[in-house]
Amino acid sequence: MIGVTKEESVAWVQVKHPPANALSTELLTQLDERMTELSHDDEISAIILHGERRFFVAGADIKEFEGKKGSDLADGGQALFNKLESFNKPIVAAIHGAALGGGLELAMACTIRIATEDAKLGLPETNLGLIPGYGGTQRLPKLVGPHKAAEMMLTGLPITGADALMWRLVNDTAKDEQQLLEKAGKLAQTIAEKSRLTSERILDLVQEAHHGEDFEKGLKKEAQYFSEVFDSADAKEGIGAFLEKRKPEFSNR
């Protein structure tokens, strides 16, 4: 259900659960396992998450809802998506076809999102008499603003990838799936070329700014991290390469 391929320092994580790549319990468990493995893989510096065939992830596996406790479903999904949001390596979500319900909640937990212009992104849970349960009610307002988020969730209507760019729900768009994967690959490779020491700290500081309420606390953490990386071998290499007008070769130390 979750396939992983590696190209240099980039891992491609693919959701494989036809026909719609629904988020079944087994799929979420596998995703958790594969991402945990990648978090400890010293050869990988960036990750691309995308779906097989026609969709990114079209939603939760509704067939599994019968006999389940809502609290168990919500707690499990939130725990995994919180883990992805605070992941130690950047995750690029490459969205085509549809990212609906849990699929959009998964994408919103990623670091960066790119979508095809005609992709459909939405939280249609109200059509089932439900509400988003994997963090959607909290992440969507922070990305598109409270009023647009309320409209999307109350109506259950999706927006296109092109509109998602306008509302800052995605970072970039592509005309088709081929260009989407090319853009995602180029972006991830550019990130992977940087020192992992700096990437990890930037990711943590971005989360501090996004969720924290204490600006001064964030500044203190930034100063602490700056001091740590300033004395690193990678900083010496980066500064030396700049002065020598060459490309740096970071060792993640």
Secondary structure, 3 states (H helix, E strand, C coil): CEEEEEECCEEEEEECCCCCCCECHHHHHHHHHHHHHHHCCCCCCEEEEEECCCCCECCECHHHCCCCCHHHHHHHHHHHHHHHHCCCCCEEEEECCEEECHHHHHHHCCCEEEEECCCEEECCHHHHCCCCCCCHHHHHHHHHCHHHHHHHHHHCCCEEHHHHHHCCCCCEEECCHHHHHHHHHHHHHHHHCCCHHHHHHHHHHHHHHHHCCCHHHHHHHHHHHHHHHHCCHHHHHHHHHHHCCCCCCCCCC
